[in-house]
Each structure stands twice: as C-alpha cells, then as structure tokens.
Amino acid sequence: MDQRSVGLDFRETNATNGWRVQAPANADIAPPGMYMLFVLRPKADSLSGQTMIPSVAKIVQVKKP
C-alpha cells in the first residue's frame, strides 16, 4: 500500500464555504479509487510554525473519465 500527498488545483465557489477541486489529469498520479481529501492550513497557523495542519478528511471517489 502506498501513501503520498498530491497537491490539487482548487477555487472557491459562490456557495458558502464551497470549493471546486480539479483532479489530476493523469491516472498515473491518481488512479481511479477511493481517497481521503484533506485541506491543509499554513505552517504559520500551527503552534510550532513547523507543520501544516490537516482538516478532518472527506472520502472522495476518483472515477475513470
């Protein structure tokens, strides 16, 4: 089992606290399957200033196009 972090492009939507996230275009980066999606807060927001702070994960499914 592999565990890694992949940065995604996103933009805010008109909905309250809404975001639109673009999945990677290449299936080599994110093959179809279930994923845990986290939003990371900047290091400056952490008490130590050394680590990014993850949100509670949302489970998302990446499907074949």
C-alpha positions in Angstrom: 0.0 0.0 0.0 1.3 3.4 -0.9 0.7 6.7 0.9 1.5 10.1 -0.7 0.4 13.6 -0.9 -0.7 15.2 -4.2 -1.4 18.9 -4.5 -4.6 19.8 -6.3 -5.8 22.9 -8.1 -8.9 24.4 -6.4 -11.0 27.6 -6.4 -13.7 29.0 -4.2 -17.3 28.7 -5.4 -20.3 31.0 -4.8 -21.7 28.5 -2.2 -20.9 29.2 1.4 -17.6 27.5 2.3 -17.6 25.8 -1.1 -14.6 24.8 -3.1 -14.2 23.2 -6.6 -11.3 20.8 -6.8 -9.7 19.6 -10.0 -8.5 16.0 -10.0 -5.1 15.3 -11.7 -5.4 14.8 -15.4 -3.1 11.8 -15.4 -4.3 8.5 -14.0 -0.6 7.7 -13.1 -0.8 10.4 -10.5 -4.2 9.4 -9.0 -5.6 6.1 -10.3 -9.4 5.6 -10.0 -10.4 4.6 -6.5 -11.3 6.0 -3.1 -9.2 8.8 -1.5 -9.1 10.8 1.7 -9.2 14.5 0.8 -7.6 16.9 3.3 -7.3 20.7 3.3 -4.0 21.9 4.9 -3.7 25.1 6.8 -0.3 27.0 6.5 2.6 26.3 8.8 2.3 29.8 10.3 -1.1 28.7 11.8 0.5 25.9 13.8 1.7 26.4 17.3 5.3 25.4 16.4 5.3 27.0 13.0 6.8 23.8 11.6 4.0 21.7 10.3 0.8 22.2 8.2 -2.5 21.5 10.0 -4.8 19.0 8.2 -8.6 19.2 8.3 -10.8 16.2 9.0 -10.7 14.1 5.9 -13.6 13.7 3.4 -13.8 10.5 1.5 -14.0 11.1 -2.3 -14.1 8.8 -5.3 -12.0 9.3 -8.4 -13.6 7.7 -11.4 -12.4 6.9 -14.9 -13.2 9.7 -17.4 
